[in-house]
Amino acid sequence: MKKILIGSPVRQKANILREFLLSLSELNKEDLQVAYLFVDDCDASESSDLLRTFKADNAEVDIVDSSMIFLNRTSYDGHNWDGELIERVAGLKNAIIDYARKMGCDFLFLVDSDLVLHPETLRRLLSVDREIVSNIFWTKVSKGDDYEPQVWLMDQGFLYDPADPRTKNRLYRTVKKMEFISALKEKGTYRVGGLGACTLISQKVLSAGVNFDKLYNISFWGEDRAFCIRAVAAGFELFVDTFYPAYHIYRESYLRGVAEYKKSGFSFTDEMDDLSFSDKARKYLRVMKTGVRYRLYHIYEEIRWNTKLTALLRRFKKNVGSDVPKITLSMVVRNEASAYLAKMLASCAEYIDDAVIIDDASTDDTVRVCEEALKNIPHKIIRNSVSMFSTEWRLRRLQWEETVKMRPEWVLFLDADEIFEARFKNDIRRVLSEDPYVYVYAFRRYDLWDEKHYREDSLWNAHLRYEAFMLRYDEDFQYLFTKRTNQHCGRMPNNIKYLKSRNSSLRLKHYGWIDEDKRREKYERYMRLDPEGKDGSLEQYKSILDEVPRLVEWKDEDGAANDGA
């Protein structure tokens, strides 16, 4: 049974604190050993009384007066904190960390006292299996503002990467901020650069000495920045989970939204502030201005990177690669342990240099199979705690973002049931070295219906066409994912069609249709996720279950690949 300490430094108005404490008592704590520690820094006796009442009504509750940590109390001015106050709060949080470490807790759940938590918050955070993970909440800092998360991507609080030279463009900054916020509105677990205020911290992190003390050589404001920097420097990653957003009572007026939150969950459309006419006007103008910037950037992006102009500007760019082309395998897997994954990776290990794998919330031994097959190959496995396949375009973009972090030369995009014919391993590097002006290689994929036959009819004829599976990465090119469909969005950036490509005679075998049970499983999934065939062919979905499909015998080919433009 996991031992959890829920800790909170408390300096809060009684009406807000009452809602916070009630939400703690309503948390699902089944099969968990939960204790509480409150550091009482209140200046109102009514708030201190609420803490004592909570202690009387619940087991394993300890209250420490802040005078045990600091000799004097400090005046809090709403949310306007100065450096002295930040250091005080850091000291209170560090005291809670010390307490959790001495208790031998498996986890510390450090949470601010102006939040209302969903009952499943604690169990959800434990389930994502991260050393440090915050539960998301959203705040309007000023009246009429848009909601922003308490997590960020870089530095003091950037929602984009300032190291990207493109962020010098204001339009681009707006787009990246909107993309970051939009992603966090989808249920999932995401790696971030900074977090706080509602965070589950593992015993491993506590034992490593990560704390909230000010870093003397860094000017970033806020004790959470110091904690996050220390954590990453110690080798830990930071994550936020968005499954059950908490409700932030940032202003007393927000108390009127607590009941609706408990009934229906967090809503971005509810307005808790009383807005004047000028507030509404400023909000309208801001929203309009942001929308205009977003549209202007995407118009530019389309013209520059997703038209024939793209092809014209890059047609004569010669690439100087390494003498022996480097190949990076990029793939998405989910519950593939009992299928062809081991065979597929064993084949790939004969010719790839490294690999990036997105495990989309597998519940079997898929990750173990990957680790074993690639034990002699540099690789990175990203594990999603919640499957993203129902919005495949987001999953594919995550795959791309993690792949380019490896600084690849050539990227090979395969699924766990796709295996190239035997001659591929001997021929591919020669093929890649033949033309320095080629960016994309396309291959024919054969849908095997058993080990020796592939299907061929009016609906099943992918092997008669060439499809891109291999891409030369160019850091000066802006790759776009414009087909944002929930199914069949494509595994590669959509604008590679404007890059010079070449067809290869090397063939790819697709084993995904061999097993009859798997065929039925895919049929049911497609019909569930795309019942009207908007993202694919409804006729083809139904043909999956054909009892007597037309099959053609697979024949191996000898000799080197003879490729044409």
C-alpha positions in Angstrom: 0.0 0.0 0.0 1.5 3.3 -1.1 2.1 5.9 1.6 1.2 9.4 0.6 1.7 12.7 2.4 -0.6 15.5 1.3 1.1 18.7 2.3 0.1 22.4 2.0 1.4 25.7 3.4 -1.7 27.5 4.3 -2.3 31.3 4.3 -5.9 31.5 3.1 -9.2 33.1 3.6 -11.6 30.9 5.4 -14.3 30.6 2.7 -11.7 29.5 0.1 -9.9 27.2 2.6 -13.2 25.5 3.4 -13.7 24.4 -0.2 -10.1 23.2 -0.4 -10.3 21.1 2.7 -13.6 19.6 1.6 -12.1 18.5 -1.7 -9.2 16.8 0.1 -11.7 14.9 2.2 -13.5 13.8 -1.0 -10.4 12.4 -2.7 -10.6 8.7 -3.6 -8.0 7.2 -1.2 -8.9 3.5 -1.6 -5.9 1.2 -1.1 -3.7 4.2 -0.1 -2.2 5.2 3.2 -2.8 8.9 3.3 -1.5 11.5 5.9 -1.8 15.2 5.9 0.6 18.0 6.9 -0.6 21.7 7.0 1.8 24.5 7.8 -0.4 27.1 9.4 0.7 30.5 8.3 -2.8 32.0 8.6 -3.4 35.5 10.0 -7.1 34.8 10.6 -8.2 32.6 13.5 -11.2 31.3 11.5 -8.8 29.7 9.0 -6.7 28.1 11.7 -9.9 26.8 13.3 -10.9 25.1 10.0 -7.5 23.3 9.9 -8.1 22.1 13.5 -11.6 20.9 12.6 -10.2 19.0 9.6 -7.7 17.3 12.0 -10.5 16.3 14.4 -12.5 14.8 11.5 -9.7 12.9 9.8 -7.0 10.5 10.7 -3.3 11.1 10.3 -3.4 14.9 10.2 -0.6 17.1 11.6 -0.6 20.9 11.8 2.7 22.8 12.3 2.5 26.4 13.1 4.8 28.5 10.8 6.3 30.1 13.9 8.2 26.8 14.3 9.9 27.5 11.0 10.1 31.4 11.0 10.1 33.6 14.0 7.7 36.2 12.6 4.7 36.2 10.2 4.9 38.1 7.0 2.2 40.3 5.4 0.7 38.8 2.2 -0.6 41.2 -0.4 -3.0 39.0 -2.5 -1.0 37.5 -5.3 1.7 40.2 -5.4 4.6 38.5 -3.7 8.1 40.0 -3.3 11.4 38.2 -2.9 11.2 38.0 0.8 7.8 36.3 0.7 8.8 33.9 -2.0 11.8 32.8 0.2 9.3 32.3 3.1 7.0 30.1 1.0 10.0 28.2 -0.2 11.0 27.6 3.4 7.5 26.3 4.3 7.5 23.9 1.3 11.0 22.7 2.2 9.7 21.9 5.7 7.0 19.8 4.2 9.6 18.0 2.1 11.7 17.3 5.2 8.7 15.9 7.0 7.7 13.6 4.1 11.3 12.3 3.9 11.5 11.6 7.6 8.1 9.8 7.4 9.4 7.5 4.6 6.6 8.5 2.3 6.4 7.0 -1.2 5.0 10.2 -2.5 4.4 13.8 -1.4 1.4 15.5 -2.9 2.2 19.2 -2.5 -0.9 21.3 -3.2 -1.9 25.0 -2.8 -4.8 25.8 -0.5 -6.9 27.7 -3.1 -7.6 24.7 -5.3 -10.6 22.4 -5.5 -9.6 18.9 -6.6 -11.5 16.3 -8.6 -12.1 13.2 -6.4 -9.9 11.0 -8.7 -7.0 13.4 -8.9 -4.6 11.6 -6.5 -5.2 8.1 -8.0 -4.9 9.5 -11.5 -1.5 11.2 -10.8 -0.3 7.9 -9.2 -1.4 6.0 -12.3 0.7 7.9 -14.8 3.9 6.6 -13.1 6.1 9.7 -13.2 8.6 10.9 -10.6 7.2 14.4 -10.8 3.8 15.2 -12.2 1.5 18.2 -11.7 -2.2 18.1 -12.0 -3.2 21.0 -14.3 -5.3 23.9 -13.4 -6.2 27.1 -15.3 -6.1 30.7 -14.2 -7.1 34.1 -15.4 -4.5 36.4 -13.8 -6.5 39.6 -14.7 -10.2 40.1 -15.3 -11.1 39.3 -18.9 -7.9 37.4 -19.6 -7.8 34.0 -21.3 -7.2 31.0 -19.2 -3.5 30.0 -18.9 -2.1 26.8 -17.3 0.2 26.8 -14.2 2.8 25.0 -16.2 5.2 26.3 -18.8 7.7 25.1 -21.4 10.9 27.1 -20.9 12.7 29.5 -18.6 10.7 31.9 -16.5 7.3 31.0 -18.0 7.6 30.8 -21.8 4.9 28.7 -23.5 7.3 28.3 -26.5 11.0 27.7 -27.0 12.8 31.1 -27.1 15.9 29.4 -28.5 14.0 28.8 -31.7 15.1 31.7 -34.0 11.6 31.8 -35.5 10.2 33.1 -32.2 11.7 36.5 -33.0 8.6 36.7 -35.2 5.6 37.8 -33.1 3.2 35.9 -35.3 5.1 32.7 -34.8 5.2 33.2 -31.0 1.5 33.6 -30.9 1.0 30.3 -32.9 3.4 28.3 -30.6 1.7 29.6 -27.5 -1.8 28.7 -28.9 -0.5 25.3 -29.9 0.9 24.6 -26.4 -2.3 25.7 -24.7 -4.5 23.8 -27.2 -2.5 20.6 -26.5 -3.0 20.9 -22.8 -6.8 21.1 -23.3 -6.7 17.5 -24.5 -6.7 14.8 -21.9 -3.2 13.3 -21.5 0.2 13.5 -19.8 2.7 16.0 -21.3 6.4 16.8 -20.6 6.8 20.4 -19.6 9.6 22.7 -18.5 8.1 24.1 -15.3 5.2 23.3 -13.0 4.0 23.8 -9.5 1.1 24.3 -7.0 -0.5 20.8 -7.4 2.4 18.3 -7.7 3.0 14.7 -6.9 6.6 14.1 -6.0 8.2 10.7 -5.6 10.3 9.5 -2.8 13.2 9.2 -5.3 13.0 12.9 -5.9 12.8 13.8 -2.2 15.8 11.6 -1.5 17.8 13.4 -4.2 17.6 16.6 -2.3 15.4 18.5 -4.7 13.9 21.5 -2.9 12.6 25.1 -3.3 15.6 27.0 -2.1 16.6 30.1 -4.2 19.4 29.5 -6.7 21.8 32.3 -6.1 23.0 32.5 -9.7 19.6 32.4 -11.4 17.3 35.4 -11.5 14.1 33.6 -12.3 11.2 34.7 -10.1 9.4 32.1 -7.9 10.2 29.2 -5.7 8.7 26.7 -8.2 11.4 27.7 -10.8 14.1 26.8 -8.4 12.5 23.4 -7.7 12.1 22.7 -11.4 15.6 23.6 -12.3 17.0 21.5 -9.5 14.8 18.5 -10.5 15.9 18.6 -14.2 19.5 19.1 -13.2 19.2 16.0 -11.0 18.0 14.0 -14.0 14.3 14.1 -13.4 11.7 15.1 -16.0 8.6 17.2 -15.4 5.1 16.3 -16.5 1.6 17.6 -16.3 -1.5 15.5 -16.4 -4.6 17.1 -17.8 -7.2 14.4 -17.2 -8.9 16.0 -14.2 -8.2 19.8 -14.2 -8.5 21.3 -10.7 -10.5 24.4 -10.0 -8.5 27.5 -9.0 -10.3 29.9 -6.7 -8.0 32.7 -7.7 -10.4 35.4 -6.6 -13.3 35.2 -4.1 -15.8 35.7 -6.9 -14.7 32.3 -8.2 -16.3 30.6 -5.3 -19.7 30.7 -7.1 -18.3 28.3 -9.7 -17.3 25.5 -7.3 -20.7 23.8 -7.3 -20.8 23.7 -11.1 -17.2 22.4 -11.3 -18.1 19.6 -8.9 -21.1 18.8 -11.0 -19.7 19.0 -14.6 -16.0 19.5 -14.3 -13.8 22.5 -15.4 -15.2 24.7 -18.2 -13.3 27.2 -20.3 -16.4 29.0 -21.2 -17.6 29.9 -17.7 -16.9 33.6 -16.8 -16.5 34.1 -13.1 -15.4 37.7 -13.2 -17.8 40.7 -13.3 -16.6 42.4 -16.5 -17.2 46.1 -17.2 -17.9 47.3 -20.7 -14.2 48.3 -21.1 -13.1 44.9 -19.8 -15.3 43.2 -22.4 -14.0 45.5 -25.1 -10.4 44.8 -24.3 -11.1 41.1 -24.2 -12.8 41.2 -27.6 -9.9 43.2 -29.2 -7.3 40.8 -27.7 -9.1 37.7 -29.0 -9.5 39.3 -32.4 -5.8 40.4 -32.6 -4.6 36.9 -31.5 -6.8 35.3 -34.1 -5.6 37.6 -36.9 -1.9 36.9 -36.0 -2.7 33.1 -36.0 -4.3 33.3 -39.4 -1.6 35.5 -40.9 1.2 33.2 -39.9 -0.6 30.2 -41.3 -1.2 32.0 -44.6 2.5 32.7 -44.8 3.4 29.1 -43.8 1.2 27.7 -46.5 2.6 29.8 -49.2 6.3 29.4 -48.1 6.3 25.7 -47.1 3.3 24.0 -48.6 3.0 25.0 -52.3 4.9 24.4 -55.5 7.1 27.3 -54.5 8.6 25.0 -51.9 9.7 22.6 -54.6 11.1 25.3 -56.8 13.2 26.8 -54.0 14.7 23.5 -52.9 15.0 21.7 -56.3 18.7 22.5 -56.6 19.7 22.2 -53.0 22.5 19.6 -52.7 22.8 17.7 -49.4 26.2 16.7 -48.1 25.5 13.7 -45.9 27.9 11.4 -44.1 29.9 8.8 -46.1 27.7 6.1 -44.5 24.2 7.4 -44.3 22.8 7.3 -40.8 19.3 5.7 -40.4 16.9 6.5 -37.6 13.9 4.3 -37.1 10.8 6.1 -36.0 7.7 4.3 -34.9 4.5 4.2 -32.8 3.6 1.0 -30.9 0.7 -0.1 -28.8 0.1 -3.6 -27.4 2.4 -5.3 -30.0 4.2 -7.7 -27.7 2.5 -10.8 -29.0 2.5 -9.9 -32.6 5.4 -9.2 -35.0 7.3 -6.5 -33.0 10.2 -8.7 -32.0 10.7 -10.0 -35.5 10.3 -6.5 -37.0 12.9 -4.9 -34.6 15.3 -7.8 -35.1 15.2 -7.1 -38.8 15.6 -3.3 -38.3 18.6 -3.8 -35.9 20.6 -5.1 -38.9 20.6 -1.7 -40.6 19.5 1.2 -38.4 21.8 3.4 -36.3 19.3 4.5 -33.6 15.5 4.5 -32.9 12.7 6.6 -31.5 9.6 4.7 -30.3 6.4 6.2 -29.0 4.6 3.6 -26.8 1.0 4.7 -26.9 -0.1 3.5 -23.5 0.5 -0.2 -24.0 -0.8 -2.6 -21.3 1.3 -5.6 -22.3 5.1 -6.2 -22.5 5.6 -4.0 -25.6 8.2 -1.7 -24.0 10.1 -4.7 -22.7 10.2 -6.3 -26.1 11.5 -3.0 -27.6 14.2 -2.7 -24.9 15.4 -6.3 -25.5 15.4 -6.1 -29.3 17.2 -2.7 -29.3 19.6 -3.4 -26.4 22.6 -2.9 -28.6 21.2 0.1 -30.6 20.9 3.7 -29.2 17.2 4.3 -28.7 14.6 6.4 -26.9 11.2 5.2 -25.8 8.5 7.8 -25.0 5.6 6.3 -23.0 2.2 7.8 -23.2 0.1 7.1 -20.1 -3.1 7.7 -22.1 -3.5 6.6 -25.7 -3.5 9.3 -28.3 -4.6 7.1 -31.2 -8.2 8.5 -31.2 -6.6 11.8 -32.4 -3.9 10.3 -34.5 -2.6 13.6 -35.9 -1.5 14.6 -32.4 0.2 11.3 -31.9 2.1 11.5 -35.2 3.2 15.1 -34.5 4.5 13.9 -31.1 6.4 11.1 -32.9 7.9 13.7 -35.3 8.9 16.1 -32.5 10.7 13.4 -30.5 12.4 12.0 -33.7 14.0 15.3 -34.7 15.4 15.7 -31.3 17.8 12.9 -32.2 19.2 15.1 -35.0 18.6 12.4 -37.6 20.0 12.2 -41.1 17.6 9.8 -42.7 14.3 8.8 -40.9 12.6 5.5 -41.6 8.9 5.5 -40.6 7.6 2.0 -40.0 4.8 0.3 -38.0 5.4 -2.7 -35.8 4.0 -5.1 -38.4 6.0 -3.9 -41.4 9.2 -5.6 -42.4 11.4 -5.0 -45.5 12.4 -7.9 -47.7 15.8 -9.4 -46.9 17.9 -7.5 -49.5 16.9 -4.2 -48.0 19.7 -4.4 -45.3 22.4 -4.8 -47.9 21.1 -2.3 -50.5 19.6 0.7 -48.6 22.7 2.7 -47.8 23.9 2.5 -51.4 20.5 3.6 -52.5 20.5 6.6 -50.1 24.0 7.7 -51.3 23.1 7.7 -55.0 21.5 11.2 -55.4 22.3 14.1 -53.0 19.3 16.0 -54.3 16.7 13.5 -53.1 14.8 14.1 -49.9 12.2 11.3 -49.9 12.3 7.6 -50.8 9.1 5.8 -51.6 8.5 2.0 -51.5 5.7 -0.4 -52.4 3.9 -2.0 -49.4 2.3 -5.5 -49.8 -0.6 -6.4 -47.5 0.0 -10.0 -46.6 -3.1 -12.1 -45.9 -1.0 -15.1 -44.8 2.8 -15.8 -44.7 3.0 -16.5 -48.4 0.3 -14.4 -50.1 -0.7 -10.8 -50.4 -4.1 -9.4 -51.2 -4.8 -7.7 -54.5 -8.2 -6.4 -55.7 -9.8 -3.0 -56.4 -9.7 -2.0 -52.7 -6.4 -3.7 -51.7 -3.7 -2.6 -54.2 -1.3 -0.4 -52.2 1.6 -2.4 -53.7 0.8 -1.0 -57.1 1.7 2.5 -55.8 4.8 4.0 -54.2 4.4 5.4 -50.7 7.0 7.6 -48.8 8.5 5.8 -45.9 12.0 7.4 -45.7 12.9 11.1 -45.3 16.1 13.0 -45.4 15.8 15.5 -42.5 16.7 19.1 -43.2 16.8 21.4 -40.3 16.3 24.4 -42.6 13.0 23.1 -43.8 9.7 23.7 -42.0 7.8 20.4 -41.9 4.0 20.8 -41.6 1.2 18.5 -40.4 -1.8 19.9 -42.2 -4.0 16.8 -42.3 -5.4 16.9 -38.8 -7.7 13.9 -39.0 -8.3 11.5 -36.2 -7.5 8.5 -38.4 -5.3 8.0 -41.5 -3.6 11.3 -41.2 -0.3 9.9 -42.5 2.8 9.2 -40.5 5.1 11.8 -42.1 4.8 15.6 -42.5 2.2 16.4 -45.2 4.3 18.9 -47.1 7.1 16.5 -48.0 5.2 15.9 -51.3 6.9 19.1 -52.6 10.4 17.7 -51.9 12.3 15.7 -54.6 11.5 12.0 -54.2 12.6 8.8 -55.7 11.0 5.4 -56.0 12.8 2.3 -54.8 12.3 -1.3 -56.0 12.9 -2.5 -52.4 9.6 -3.9 -51.1 7.9 -3.7 -47.8 5.8 -6.6 -46.3 2.9 -5.6 -44.1 1.9 -8.4 -41.7 -0.9 -6.5 -40.0 -3.7 -8.4 -41.8 -2.5 -12.0 -41.4 -4.2 -12.8 -38.1 -8.0 -13.2 -38.5 -8.7 -12.0 -35.0 -6.5 -8.9 -35.6 -8.4 -8.2 -38.8 -11.7 -8.2 -37.0 -10.2 -6.0 -34.2 -9.1 -3.5 -36.8 -12.5 -3.6 -38.5 -14.3 -2.9 -35.3 -11.9 -0.1 -34.4 -12.3 1.7 -37.7 -16.0 1.4 -37.6 -16.1 2.8 -34.1 -13.7 5.7 -34.7 -14.8 6.5 -38.3 -18.3 5.0 -38.8 -19.0 7.2 -41.8 -15.7 6.7 -43.5 -14.8 10.4 -43.4 -11.1 9.7 -42.7 -10.8 6.6 -44.9 -12.8 4.3 -47.1 -16.0 2.8 -45.6 -16.1 0.3 -48.5 -12.6 -0.9 -47.6 -13.3 -1.1 -43.9 -16.2 -3.5 -44.7 -14.1 -5.5 -47.1 -11.7 -6.4 -44.3 -14.0 -9.3 -43.3 -14.4 -10.7 -46.9 -14.4 -14.5 -46.6 -12.7 -15.3 -49.9 -10.4 -12.4 -50.9 -8.2 -12.5 -54.0 -4.7 -13.5 -53.0 -1.4 -13.5 -54.9 1.7 -15.5 -54.1 4.7 -13.5 -52.7 7.9 -14.2 -54.5 11.4 -13.2 -53.2 13.6 -11.2 -55.6 17.3 -11.6 -55.8 19.9 -9.1 -56.7 20.5 -5.4 -55.9 17.8 -2.8 -56.0 17.4 -1.1 -59.4 15.8 2.3 -58.5 14.5 4.9 -60.8 13.5 8.5 -60.3 
